[in-house]
Amino acid sequence: MLSGYRPPLVIAISILSFSVNAAAMPHHPTNRLPTTDKSRRVPTASGRKTAVIKSSSEAISVTGAHRSHGVQEVVGSAAIRAETPGTSVLKVLGKLPGIMLQSADAQGVDIWSQMFFMHGFLQNQVGMTLDGIPLGDQQYHSFNGLNIINAIASENIGHMVISQGAGAEAIASTSNLGGSIEYFSSDPKHKAGGQIAQTFGSSMNMHTFIRFDTGDLNKTGTRMYASYMRNNLNKWKGGGNQFMQQVNAKIVQPIGEDSHISAIFDWGDLDQYQYQDLSFDMLNNYGSSLDNFIGTPKAYEKAYKLALAANNKPGGALPAGYSKLSDPYDASYYDGGTVERDYLGGLNMDFALTSRLRWKSTVYAQGQYGRGTWASPYPWYSDGLMPNGSPIFDQITLEHAQRGGFTSALHYQIANNDLSAGIWYEHYHVNVGRNAYEEPVLGEGNPINSMGSLPDPTAHLWGDSFSSNSFTAFVQDTYRVLPNVSLHFGFKSLWQSVTGDQTTNIPAYTGTDALASGTVTTARAFLPHISGDWHFLKNHELFFDVAENVKSYPIAGYKGGASPFAMTQSAYDQTMGAGKMKPETNWNFAVGYRYVDHLLNTSLYAYHTNFHNRLQQITSGPITNPYSAVMNVGGVTMNGVDAALVITPVTGLSLSNSISWNHATYDQNVTSGGTTYAIAGQQIVNYPRFMYKASLSYTWRDLSAHIDTIYMGKRNYTYTGDLSIPSYWLTSAGAQYHLRNLGQYNRHLGFLQDLTFSFNVYNLTNTTYIATAGENGNSMSGDNQSFLIGAPRQYFGSIAAAF
């Protein structure tokens, strides 16, 4: 059973971030707002000075004369450094009001279980970029992008700009229905040096990070850095490990006094055994420890005998306790995992053509090899056995993707106007398909290493090919009506066309004579965005934000998501031909109030969204080859409020709280398979109606400590709401100590600028809770094998040296 926790004193969220208007941000990333200096004054683009208020927890707030992209918040590198090294930056963002990150592991790097929501919008409905490079729709093995943990090591992120409202029209994205996140890499340092850091933790966690900065190499200021990151840990239950390594590099070449060219490179290598997806039947009748067999004693033998039993073959046997399950054959497989090899490169050009005119452009390219694998106990042959007589085969989905594109924009300041106009073009090509690899007969060889080199496939089960061209353009203007009042208007145009073709199909496996093939096009000529900002009295601010957005059709292979191409050809023809599936669109409305001074930072943010044509994947049956349908579940009406309060009563102490309420319900019932399901008025699946986040942090000289807690309200697990994920409390804590200027202790240690010791505890109260839900899709009603248990209490100790 799941256990809950109620702290005697609910203390505050250490957001460890600062809110800022876009106009206060510099025009180019090489001159970013510092987050380590003491309280100071920073000029805005309009020349008006604004106070930067620094607390000991780096909870920095900045207000300014106007914003050019609507409501935005900025999270600095200090927030990332406060977490366990190697933690996904999405977990850092998960501390903000209205944002939820779920993952089966403590660091948030388990790529299969990673699920990110922002104000009711899933990660593939939020636009994301890295140094202006689009990261795509962020779904598992995305065709048009790259997960942020594979794009850059968290230690190399300088800051993040989050727009939770209508989003920014300048974002290079075809999916930003619910806002945007811009990641900016840190710049190479002007002085030569580096960093070496090592973390040890529970489940044999070892995280290593090494970075070297060249410093300025010549009088023009040419500088670069290169880094290596390695993260390896055992799964906290079952067997197998989760490994990733990454190389990042960046070079900056200043040109004149106010222009520069920069380039970034990323190579990523990820091999992760995943946790088994569970159902309520499995949880209630076996327990949360249920997992796949790999890495446990007699793993292949148990999986082999279970597969024999699943196919009614002699010699079959169920492991102890499995007979109590309604579906014992899908409770555990031999293994399941993910492999990725990623390459990403980008060139940024930022030129000051005149004192008022800037030209910014980005050129980028990416290549990806991806693999998702499950050892299935259900061979598609009529006798229930593979050609060699084994009841098990590895079904491995393989993906090869390449994409490239460019962005280009002009920014012009004249009188009281900040004008911008730009374009983005991208092309990608993807081959994706699923192969079968027969596993050996028991005792006649070693099972396949699904993380390593693969033998020739036994069969090509299905295959798809996709080719896409995307184009967006935007125009925007921020007009300063008065020194303390600004109005913004802009619009975006979007066009994307994707052609999908079947390349391989075995009907005995897929259950259809033809997979979906055809061309889908998303086109909108005018998507407006209007916002306004008013600073009044002292430290008070009012703002509003209104925008219309569209998300291009999601693209995925057969049964791979809520995509037109995830269906059979007949379902595609009936759905697309009859106009039953349309691109997702919405109108977002937001208003807010903020007050900021050196003692108090408070904000109230209210939003309303009319969401049309919400596309969802409806699943049932075994997860190795489920029945899957893609449906338009109609409109969603969403109303929400975020309230936050940060108090800094004395130097070094920060006490914060935030409450988020989200009422997002389906507008109409849905009919599927001749049955009408009463989903109207039900909260959307997988996202809670209520969240509370709190933290207490304190810094004294070189010692800092914090304790954070999150209350996650219950989440609908089915569309009809007949099953829900229970609410839970999750509390974590951490502390850091810095030894600075070590030369004062020993002259031979003078090269060390800083030696940092840190200790973090995740899930302090050892709460058992359901983390990710709906990773395999959600059912209309009834139980389904589609959630994952969150990590138990985990300890991490780190030492980092900067020189």
LUMPAVEX-570046 format. One record per residue (C-alpha): residue number from 1; x, y, z; chain. Coordinates in steps of 0.05 Angstrom, whole numbers, m for minus. Layout:
REM residues N
REC num     c1     c2     c3 chaine
REC NUM      X      Y      Z      A
...
REM end
This chain:
REM residues 803
REC num     c1     c2     c3 chaine
REC   1      0      0      0      A
REC   2     22     71    m12      A
REC   3     43    110     50      A
REC   4     32    184     60      A
REC   5     66    237    103      A
REC   6     41    301    135      A
REC   7     96    347    161      A
REC   8     80    384    226      A
REC   9    102    450    195      A
REC  10     93    458    120      A
REC  11    151    502     99      A
REC  12    167    533     35      A
REC  13    189    519    m36      A
REC  14    260    540    m49      A
REC  15    247    560   m120      A
REC  16    319    584   m122      A
REC  17    301    626   m182      A
REC  18    285    696   m201      A
REC  19    230    727   m243      A
REC  20    249    778   m295      A
REC  21    218    816   m352      A
REC  22    246    799   m419      A
REC  23    269    869   m433      A
REC  24    315    866   m374      A
REC  25    352    808   m405      A
REC  26    412    826   m448      A
REC  27    407    820   m523      A
REC  28    461    768   m529      A
REC  29    478    708   m485      A
REC  30    551    727   m475      A
REC  31    532    784   m429      A
REC  32    482    751   m382      A
REC  33    454    776   m317      A
REC  34    501    753   m261      A
REC  35    472    712   m205      A
REC  36    531    711   m157      A
REC  37    544    785   m144      A
REC  38    516    823    m85      A
REC  39    455    868    m93      A
REC  40    468    915   m151      A
REC  41    435    956   m205      A
REC  42    427    931   m275      A
REC  43    406    974   m335      A
REC  44    348    950   m377      A
REC  45    342    956   m452      A
REC  46    304   1020   m442      A
REC  47    358   1049   m397      A
REC  48    315   1046   m334      A
REC  49    352   1017   m274      A
REC  50    321    960   m234      A
REC  51    338    930   m168      A
REC  52    366    860   m164      A
REC  53    350    832    m96      A
REC  54    395    776    m72      A
REC  55    377    729    m16      A
REC  56    421    675     12      A
REC  57    383    622    m26      A
REC  58    396    657    m92      A
REC  59    321    670    m97      A
REC  60    332    731   m139      A
REC  61    276    775   m165      A
REC  62    282    827   m220      A
REC  63    229    876   m243      A
REC  64    235    924   m301      A
REC  65    200    974   m345      A
REC  66    170    925   m395      A
REC  67    173    855   m421      A
REC  68    176    835   m494      A
REC  69    150    764   m490      A
REC  70     98    765   m434      A
REC  71    104    733   m367      A
REC  72    173    701   m357      A
REC  73    215    672   m301      A
REC  74    289    659   m301      A
REC  75    323    603   m262      A
REC  76    397    611   m252      A
REC  77    454    562   m245      A
REC  78    452    568   m169      A
REC  79    387    529   m169      A
REC  80    420    473   m208      A
REC  81    481    471   m162      A
REC  82    436    463   m101      A
REC  83    411    396   m128      A
REC  84    446    329   m129      A
REC  85    498    333   m185      A
REC  86    472    303   m249      A
REC  87    399    318   m232      A
REC  88    357    335   m292      A
REC  89    343    409   m297      A
REC  90    270    391   m307      A
REC  91    269    370   m233      A
REC  92    295    439   m216      A
REC  93    238    470   m257      A
REC  94    190    423   m221      A
REC  95    197    467   m159      A
REC  96    162    525   m194      A
REC  97     87    535   m185      A
REC  98     44    499   m236      A
REC  99    101    454   m261      A
REC 100    105    379   m248      A
REC 101    162    331   m263      A
REC 102    152    257   m250      A
REC 103    206    204   m256      A
REC 104    220    135   m227      A
REC 105    290    155   m205      A
REC 106    317    207   m156      A
REC 107    356    246   m208      A
REC 108    301    250   m260      A
REC 109    345    221   m315      A
REC 110    306    156   m328      A
REC 111    286    175   m398      A
REC 112    227    127   m405      A
REC 113    194    150   m340      A
REC 114    206    224   m349      A
REC 115    140    262   m353      A
REC 116    138    338   m350      A
REC 117     75    381   m345      A
REC 118     69    457   m344      A
REC 119      1    485   m326      A
REC 120    m34    423   m353      A
REC 121      7    418   m416      A
REC 122     50    357   m429      A
REC 123    123    364   m448      A
REC 124    107    353   m522      A
REC 125     61    414   m519      A
REC 126    115    461   m492      A
REC 127    167    494   m537      A
REC 128    239    483   m516      A
REC 129    305    509   m544      A
REC 130    379    506   m525      A
REC 131    419    568   m545      A
REC 132    364    580   m597      A
REC 133    368    509   m624      A
REC 134    299    477   m624      A
REC 135    294    414   m581      A
REC 136    229    389   m612      A
REC 137    169    359   m578      A
REC 138    207    323   m522      A
REC 139    169    257   m527      A
REC 140    205    191   m516      A
REC 141    253    182   m576      A
REC 142    229    247   m607      A
REC 143    236    250   m683      A
REC 144    247    325   m685      A
REC 145    290    339   m625      A
REC 146    329    318   m565      A
REC 147    314    311   m491      A
REC 148    350    364   m451      A
REC 149    389    313   m410      A
REC 150    418    286   m475      A
REC 151    431    355   m504      A
REC 152    475    384   m449      A
REC 153    502    366   m381      A
REC 154    464    402   m326      A
REC 155    530    431   m299      A
REC 156    538    469   m365      A
REC 157    471    505   m363      A
REC 158    478    578   m346      A
REC 159    405    596   m338      A
REC 160    335    579   m362      A
REC 161    279    626   m384      A
REC 162    209    599   m372      A
REC 163    146    627   m403      A
REC 164     86    591   m371      A
REC 165     34    634   m403      A
REC 166     22    643   m477      A
REC 167     93    630   m496      A
REC 168    138    672   m540      A
REC 169    124    675   m615      A
REC 170    198    679   m630      A
REC 171    210    609   m601      A
REC 172    231    559   m655      A
REC 173    178    508   m642      A
REC 174    116    477   m674      A
REC 175     90    451   m607      A
REC 176     88    509   m558      A
REC 177     14    507   m538      A
REC 178     28    517   m465      A
REC 179     89    561   m460      A
REC 180    163    554   m473      A
REC 181    230    539   m439      A
REC 182    294    568   m465      A
REC 183    359    536   m440      A
REC 184    423    576   m445      A
REC 185    491    543   m439      A
REC 186    543    576   m395      A
REC 187    598    614   m431      A
REC 188    672    595   m429      A
REC 189    708    634   m374      A
REC 190    756    690   m389      A
REC 191    808    659   m343      A
REC 192    837    589   m354      A
REC 193    814    538   m304      A
REC 194    768    480   m294      A
REC 195    725    437   m249      A
REC 196    728    365   m225      A
REC 197    669    337   m187      A
REC 198    652    268   m161      A
REC 199    587    243   m130      A
REC 200    573    178    m94      A
REC 201    504    156    m75      A
REC 202    452    102    m62      A
REC 203    443     47   m113      A
REC 204    518     51   m128      A
REC 205    508    119   m160      A
REC 206    572    150   m187      A
REC 207    569    216   m223      A
REC 208    632    247   m252      A
REC 209    640    316   m284      A
REC 210    704    345   m312      A
REC 211    708    412   m348      A
REC 212    767    453   m374      A
REC 213    763    526   m395      A
REC 214    819    554   m438      A
REC 215    808    627   m417      A
REC 216    821    682   m467      A
REC 217    868    654   m520      A
REC 218    883    721   m555      A
REC 219    869    795   m553      A
REC 220    802    786   m588      A
REC 221    776    743   m530      A
REC 222    771    675   m564      A
REC 223    756    624   m511      A
REC 224    726    555   m504      A
REC 225    712    497   m457      A
REC 226    704    422   m463      A
REC 227    672    377   m411      A
REC 228    659    303   m398      A
REC 229    602    276   m356      A
REC 230    591    204   m334      A
REC 231    530    181   m293      A
REC 232    522    108   m273      A
REC 233    477     76   m222      A
REC 234    441     11   m208      A
REC 235    365     11   m209      A
REC 236    337     19   m139      A
REC 237    295    m44   m149      A
REC 238    302   m105   m192      A
REC 239    367   m109   m230      A
REC 240    406    m75   m286      A
REC 241    438     m6   m287      A
REC 242    427     62   m319      A
REC 243    487     92   m353      A
REC 244    500    155   m392      A
REC 245    561    194   m413      A
REC 246    566    260   m449      A
REC 247    616    307   m481      A
REC 248    601    381   m488      A
REC 249    643    436   m520      A
REC 250    632    510   m533      A
REC 251    673    564   m566      A
REC 252    660    639   m566      A
REC 253    692    688   m614      A
REC 254    677    762   m598      A
REC 255    675    808   m658      A
REC 256    686    881   m644      A
REC 257    655    909   m581      A
REC 258    584    882   m586      A
REC 259    581    822   m633      A
REC 260    602    750   m628      A
REC 261    600    681   m659      A
REC 262    593    619   m616      A
REC 263    588    545   m630      A
REC 264    566    487   m586      A
REC 265    574    411   m593      A
REC 266    543    353   m557      A
REC 267    555    278   m559      A
REC 268    512    234   m516      A
REC 269    513    159   m501      A
REC 270    456    131   m460      A
REC 271    443     58   m439      A
REC 272    387     49   m389      A
REC 273    349    m12   m365      A
REC 274    280     13   m349      A
REC 275    233     m2   m291      A
REC 276    173    m46   m305      A
REC 277    106    m11   m316      A
REC 278     55    m30   m264      A
REC 279    m21    m32   m255      A
REC 280    m63    m26   m193      A
REC 281    m74   m101   m195      A
REC 282      1   m113   m193      A
REC 283     12    m61   m139      A
REC 284    m44    m86    m93      A
REC 285    m32   m161   m102      A
REC 286     44   m163   m105      A
REC 287     73    m96    m82      A
REC 288    115    m39   m106      A
REC 289    179    m81   m111      A
REC 290    154   m117   m174      A
REC 291    203   m108   m232      A
REC 292    235   m143   m291      A
REC 293    281   m203   m280      A
REC 294    348   m180   m309      A
REC 295    403   m173   m258      A
REC 296    368   m220   m208      A
REC 297    386   m293   m192      A
REC 298    365   m342   m248      A
REC 299    336   m283   m286      A
REC 300    332   m316   m355      A
REC 301    306   m382   m327      A
REC 302    249   m347   m291      A
REC 303    231   m306   m353      A
REC 304    235   m368   m397      A
REC 305    190   m411   m354      A
REC 306    140   m353   m347      A
REC 307    138   m347   m423      A
REC 308    125   m421   m430      A
REC 309     67   m414   m382      A
REC 310     41   m354   m421      A
REC 311     39   m397   m484      A
REC 312     11   m460   m449      A
REC 313     75   m500   m463      A
REC 314    103   m556   m420      A
REC 315    154   m534   m367      A
REC 316    120   m468   m354      A
REC 317    120   m440   m283      A
REC 318    101   m376   m247      A
REC 319    148   m343   m198      A
REC 320    125   m342   m126      A
REC 321     67   m294   m114      A
REC 322     50   m284   m188      A
REC 323    m10   m330   m185      A
REC 324    m48   m276   m147      A
REC 325    m44   m229   m206      A
REC 326    m99   m224   m258      A
REC 327    m45   m220   m313      A
REC 328     18   m254   m286      A
REC 329     50   m260   m354      A
REC 330     60   m185   m363      A
REC 331     82   m172   m292      A
REC 332    156   m182   m308      A
REC 333    196   m191   m372      A
REC 334    268   m213   m378      A
REC 335    289   m141   m392      A
REC 336    268    m74   m422      A
REC 337    312    m15   m438      A
REC 338    332     46   m478      A
REC 339    395     61   m519      A
REC 340    411    128   m550      A
REC 341    470    156   m588      A
REC 342    464    231   m601      A
REC 343    503    284   m638      A
REC 344    483    358   m637      A
REC 345    519    418   m663      A
REC 346    500    491   m671      A
REC 347    530    557   m694      A
REC 348    503    622   m665      A
REC 349    516    690   m697      A
REC 350    498    754   m661      A
REC 351    517    818   m698      A
REC 352    506    890   m679      A
REC 353    495    920   m748      A
REC 354    483    989   m719      A
REC 355    472   1017   m649      A
REC 356    398   1001   m658      A
REC 357    397    941   m704      A
REC 358    418    870   m687      A
REC 359    419    807   m730      A
REC 360    417    739   m696      A
REC 361    421    673   m732      A
REC 362    430    600   m713      A
REC 363    449    541   m757      A
REC 364    444    470   m728      A
REC 365    444    396   m743      A
REC 366    430    333   m704      A
REC 367    436    258   m713      A
REC 368    406    205   m669      A
REC 369    406    130   m663      A
REC 370    354    104   m614      A
REC 371    333     36   m589      A
REC 372    275     15   m544      A
REC 373    271    m58   m525      A
REC 374    225   m107   m488      A
REC 375    235   m183   m482      A
REC 376    166   m207   m502      A
REC 377    134   m273   m480      A
REC 378     86   m271   m539      A
REC 379    116   m296   m604      A
REC 380     69   m281   m662      A
REC 381     78   m350   m693      A
REC 382     16   m394   m688      A
REC 383     51   m446   m646      A
REC 384     73   m394   m595      A
REC 385    147   m408   m605      A
REC 386    203   m375   m645      A
REC 387    236   m415   m701      A
REC 388    289   m441   m653      A
REC 389    236   m464   m604      A
REC 390    244   m408   m554      A
REC 391    181   m376   m524      A
REC 392    217   m308   m517      A
REC 393    238   m257   m568      A
REC 394    267   m187   m561      A
REC 395    223   m137   m596      A
REC 396    268    m77   m608      A
REC 397    245    m11   m638      A
REC 398    302     21   m677      A
REC 399    305     94   m698      A
REC 400    353    132   m743      A
REC 401    339    207   m746      A
REC 402    373    266   m778      A
REC 403    351    338   m777      A
REC 404    379    406   m793      A
REC 405    355    477   m798      A
REC 406    367    551   m785      A
REC 407    336    611   m751      A
REC 408    347    684   m768      A
REC 409    318    747   m737      A
REC 410    328    822   m738      A
REC 411    318    865   m676      A
REC 412    309    940   m683      A
REC 413    300    995   m631      A
REC 414    269   1060   m652      A
REC 415    236   1113   m608      A
REC 416    196   1074   m556      A
REC 417    191   1010   m598      A
REC 418    229    945   m596      A
REC 419    215    911   m663      A
REC 420    234    840   m682      A
REC 421    220    796   m742      A
REC 422    248    727   m759      A
REC 423    241    659   m792      A
REC 424    256    587   m776      A
REC 425    263    528   m824      A
REC 426    276    455   m807      A
REC 427    278    389   m845      A
REC 428    282    321   m814      A
REC 429    282    249   m839      A
REC 430    269    189   m796      A
REC 431    269    114   m806      A
REC 432    236     76   m749      A
REC 433    216      3   m743      A
REC 434    211    m56   m698      A
REC 435    252   m120   m706      A
REC 436    247   m188   m673      A
REC 437    308   m224   m645      A
REC 438    298   m294   m620      A
REC 439    325   m310   m551      A
REC 440    361   m377   m540      A
REC 441    328   m440   m516      A
REC 442    342   m447   m442      A
REC 443    411   m476   m430      A
REC 444    433   m468   m503      A
REC 445    466   m400   m501      A
REC 446    467   m332   m469      A
REC 447    409   m284   m477      A
REC 448    416   m223   m521      A
REC 449    449   m162   m491      A
REC 450    398   m111   m514      A
REC 451    445    m54   m493      A
REC 452    502    m80   m537      A
REC 453    513   m105   m608      A
REC 454    453   m140   m637      A
REC 455    452   m203   m681      A
REC 456    416   m205   m747      A
REC 457    341   m198   m734      A
REC 458    295   m257   m739      A
REC 459    243   m213   m773      A
REC 460    226   m141   m789      A
REC 461    159   m133   m756      A
REC 462    141    m64   m781      A
REC 463    174     m2   m807      A
REC 464    158     71   m823      A
REC 465    194    127   m857      A
REC 466    180    201   m845      A
REC 467    202    264   m879      A
REC 468    184    333   m854      A
REC 469    192    406   m872      A
REC 470    174    461   m822      A
REC 471    172    536   m830      A
REC 472    152    591   m781      A
REC 473    156    667   m784      A
REC 474    142    720   m731      A
REC 475    136    795   m724      A
REC 476    131    830   m657      A
REC 477    135    898   m625      A
REC 478    140    922   m553      A
REC 479    117    993   m546      A
REC 480    134   1033   m483      A
REC 481     73   1076   m474      A
REC 482    103   1107   m411      A
REC 483    168   1092   m374      A
REC 484    129   1044   m329      A
REC 485     78   1018   m380      A
REC 486     91    974   m440      A
REC 487     47    938   m491      A
REC 488     68    880   m534      A
REC 489     37    855   m599      A
REC 490     62    800   m644      A
REC 491     41    742   m687      A
REC 492     69    678   m714      A
REC 493     56    640   m778      A
REC 494     67    564   m780      A
REC 495     69    512   m834      A
REC 496     92    440   m828      A
REC 497     83    382   m876      A
REC 498    101    310   m858      A
REC 499     99    250   m905      A
REC 500     98    180   m875      A
REC 501    105    114   m911      A
REC 502    102     42   m890      A
REC 503    167      6   m905      A
REC 504    155    m62   m872      A
REC 505     95    m99   m843      A
REC 506     81   m169   m817      A
REC 507      5   m171   m809      A
REC 508      8   m230   m761      A
REC 509     44   m184   m712      A
REC 510     13   m116   m726      A
REC 511    m57   m142   m736      A
REC 512    m67   m101   m799      A
REC 513    m54   m107   m873      A
REC 514    m26    m36   m878      A
REC 515      3     16   m831      A
REC 516    m16     89   m838      A
REC 517     16    125   m897      A
REC 518      1    193   m925      A
REC 519     16    267   m916      A
REC 520     m9    312   m860      A
REC 521     m2    388   m861      A
REC 522    m10    439   m806      A
REC 523    m18    511   m828      A
REC 524    m37    574   m791      A
REC 525    m23    642   m822      A
REC 526    m39    686   m762      A
REC 527    m29    667   m689      A
REC 528    m32    732   m648      A
REC 529      0    747   m581      A
REC 530    m16    809   m539      A
REC 531     12    826   m471      A
REC 532     19    886   m426      A
REC 533     57    906   m364      A
REC 534     47    963   m314      A
REC 535     94    980   m256      A
REC 536     59   1025   m205      A
REC 537     73   1054   m137      A
REC 538    136   1022   m109      A
REC 539    153    950   m126      A
REC 540     82    934   m152      A
REC 541     69    904   m220      A
REC 542      7    883   m260      A
REC 543      9    844   m326      A
REC 544    m34    807   m375      A
REC 545    m20    758   m432      A
REC 546    m65    733   m489      A
REC 547    m47    687   m547      A
REC 548    m72    637   m596      A
REC 549    m28    576   m610      A
REC 550    m28    513   m652      A
REC 551     12    448   m646      A
REC 552     30    412   m709      A
REC 553      7    340   m715      A
REC 554     50    296   m670      A
REC 555     91    246   m709      A
REC 556    104    175   m684      A
REC 557    111    105   m711      A
REC 558     59     50   m705      A
REC 559     27     52   m636      A
REC 560     80    102   m615      A
REC 561     36    158   m590      A
REC 562    m23    204   m605      A
REC 563     m3    211   m678      A
REC 564    m41    202   m744      A
REC 565     14    153   m765      A
REC 566      8    111   m702      A
REC 567    m55     79   m731      A
REC 568    m73     28   m784      A
REC 569    m84     53   m855      A
REC 570   m159     41   m850      A
REC 571   m163     81   m784      A
REC 572   m121    136   m816      A
REC 573   m167    140   m876      A
REC 574   m229    142   m833      A
REC 575   m201    193   m784      A
REC 576   m162    240   m829      A
REC 577   m209    232   m889      A
REC 578   m270    250   m847      A
REC 579   m235    308   m813      A
REC 580   m242    277   m744      A
REC 581   m170    291   m727      A
REC 582   m146    363   m729      A
REC 583    m85    399   m701      A
REC 584    m90    418   m628      A
REC 585   m104    492   m618      A
REC 586   m118    537   m559      A
REC 587   m128    608   m533      A
REC 588    m90    625   m470      A
REC 589   m109    683   m425      A
REC 590    m68    704   m363      A
REC 591    m68    761   m313      A
REC 592    m21    771   m255      A
REC 593      4    814   m198      A
REC 594     74    816   m168      A
REC 595    105    853   m109      A
REC 596    180    851    m98      A
REC 597    225    882    m45      A
REC 598    284    859     m3      A
REC 599    239    826     50      A
REC 600    180    801     10      A
REC 601    167    771    m58      A
REC 602     95    753    m72      A
REC 603     57    738   m136      A
REC 604    m12    718   m159      A
REC 605    m21    689   m228      A
REC 606    m89    668   m258      A
REC 607   m100    636   m326      A
REC 608   m155    610   m371      A
REC 609   m146    564   m431      A
REC 610   m195    541   m484      A
REC 611   m163    478   m514      A
REC 612   m191    448   m578      A
REC 613   m179    380   m611      A
REC 614   m139    349   m555      A
REC 615   m106    286   m583      A
REC 616    m95    227   m536      A
REC 617    m71    155   m541      A
REC 618   m121    105   m514      A
REC 619    m91     38   m496      A
REC 620   m110    m30   m467      A
REC 621    m80   m100   m467      A
REC 622     m8   m122   m456      A
REC 623     45    m68   m461      A
REC 624     88   m112   m507      A
REC 625     37   m103   m563      A
REC 626    m24    m66   m537      A
REC 627    m89    m47   m570      A
REC 628    m78     27   m583      A
REC 629   m123     80   m612      A
REC 630   m112    154   m626      A
REC 631   m172    197   m611      A
REC 632   m194    269   m611      A
REC 633   m223    274   m541      A
REC 634   m252    342   m557      A
REC 635   m243    407   m521      A
REC 636   m214    421   m453      A
REC 637   m230    483   m411      A
REC 638   m176    500   m361      A
REC 639   m176    552   m305      A
REC 640   m119    558   m256      A
REC 641    m86    601   m203      A
REC 642    m15    602   m176      A
REC 643      1    639   m112      A
REC 644     72    646    m85      A
REC 645    104    679    m25      A
REC 646    178    685    m10      A
REC 647    200    717     56      A
REC 648    272    735     74      A
REC 649    264    760    146      A
REC 650    338    761    162      A
REC 651    401    756    123      A
REC 652    413    685     99      A
REC 653    343    658    114      A
REC 654    291    645     60      A
REC 655    221    618     73      A
REC 656    176    605     13      A
REC 657    109    575     m4      A
REC 658     69    565    m68      A
REC 659      1    537    m83      A
REC 660    m24    516   m151      A
REC 661    m97    501   m168      A
REC 662   m115    475   m237      A
REC 663   m186    459   m259      A
REC 664   m177    428   m328      A
REC 665   m236    386   m351      A
REC 666   m259    354   m416      A
REC 667   m317    390   m449      A
REC 668   m355    330   m478      A
REC 669   m363    255   m474      A
REC 670   m327    209   m522      A
REC 671   m353    149   m561      A
REC 672   m304     93   m576      A
REC 673   m320     24   m602      A
REC 674   m394     37   m597      A
REC 675   m389     56   m523      A
REC 676   m399    127   m498      A
REC 677   m354    146   m440      A
REC 678   m375    200   m392      A
REC 679   m312    242   m389      A
REC 680   m345    310   m392      A
REC 681   m327    349   m330      A
REC 682   m271    302   m310      A
REC 683   m202    329   m293      A
REC 684   m151    315   m349      A
REC 685   m110    251   m338      A
REC 686    m42    250   m304      A
REC 687    m42    322   m278      A
REC 688    m65    341   m208      A
REC 689   m117    393   m191      A
REC 690    m77    417   m130      A
REC 691     m2    423   m115      A
REC 692     33    454    m55      A
REC 693    108    467    m54      A
REC 694    149    494      4      A
REC 695    220    503     27      A
REC 696    264    531     80      A
REC 697    336    550     64      A
REC 698    391    583    105      A
REC 699    462    606     90      A
REC 700    514    624    142      A
REC 701    581    644    113      A
REC 702    604    585     71      A
REC 703    552    536     96      A
REC 704    482    530     66      A
REC 705    425    481     77      A
REC 706    354    472     52      A
REC 707    294    427     62      A
REC 708    239    423      9      A
REC 709    171    390      8      A
REC 710    119    379    m46      A
REC 711     47    358    m38      A
REC 712     21    326   m102      A
REC 713    m54    321   m105      A
REC 714    m89    261   m135      A
REC 715    m88    251   m210      A
REC 716   m140    219   m255      A
REC 717   m113    154   m283      A
REC 718   m171    141   m330      A
REC 719   m211    189   m372      A
REC 720   m275    173   m335      A
REC 721   m240    183   m268      A
REC 722   m260    115   m241      A
REC 723   m187    104   m221      A
REC 724   m140    157   m195      A
REC 725    m68    162   m171      A
REC 726    m65    176    m96      A
REC 727    m38    241    m69      A
REC 728     29    242    m32      A
REC 729     81    285      4      A
REC 730    153    284    m19      A
REC 731    208    316     23      A
REC 732    282    325      6      A
REC 733    340    361     39      A
REC 734    411    383     24      A
REC 735    471    420     50      A
REC 736    535    450     21      A
REC 737    600    474     50      A
REC 738    652    515     12      A
REC 739    726    519     26      A
REC 740    750    580    m11      A
REC 741    821    605    m27      A
REC 742    855    543     m3      A
REC 743    923    576    m12      A
REC 744    913    608     57      A
REC 745    918    539     88      A
REC 746    974    512     44      A
REC 747   1011    549    m10      A
REC 748   1014    486    m52      A
REC 749    937    488    m56      A
REC 750    935    559    m81      A
REC 751    911    536   m150      A
REC 752    845    513   m118      A
REC 753    793    569   m120      A
REC 754    738    530    m86      A
REC 755    728    462    m54      A
REC 756    655    444    m44      A
REC 757    626    388     m2      A
REC 758    552    372     m9      A
REC 759    503    322     18      A
REC 760    432    310     m8      A
REC 761    376    264     14      A
REC 762    319    249    m33      A
REC 763    251    226     m6      A
REC 764    271    239     66      A
REC 765    210    204     96      A
REC 766    217    143     50      A
REC 767    147    152     22      A
REC 768    122    100    m27      A
REC 769     87    136    m82      A
REC 770     66    130   m155      A
REC 771    108    177   m197      A
REC 772     98    174   m272      A
REC 773     28    156   m297      A
REC 774      3    144   m368      A
REC 775     71    130   m400      A
REC 776     37     75   m441      A
REC 777    m26    117   m452      A
REC 778    m89    118   m410      A
REC 779   m151     76   m414      A
REC 780   m222    104   m417      A
REC 781   m239     65   m354      A
REC 782   m211      8   m314      A
REC 783   m141    m14   m295      A
REC 784    m82    m10   m342      A
REC 785     m8    m26   m338      A
REC 786     17     45   m344      A
REC 787     48     75   m282      A
REC 788    115     73   m246      A
REC 789    135     75   m173      A
REC 790    179    133   m150      A
REC 791    247    122   m118      A
REC 792    253    109    m43      A
REC 793    300    147      4      A
REC 794    366    160    m31      A
REC 795    431    191     m4      A
REC 796    483    229    m45      A
REC 797    551    257    m25      A
REC 798    593    301    m70      A
REC 799    660    336    m73      A
REC 800    677    388   m126      A
REC 801    741    426   m138      A
REC 802    746    489   m180      A
REC 803    813    514   m204      A
REM end
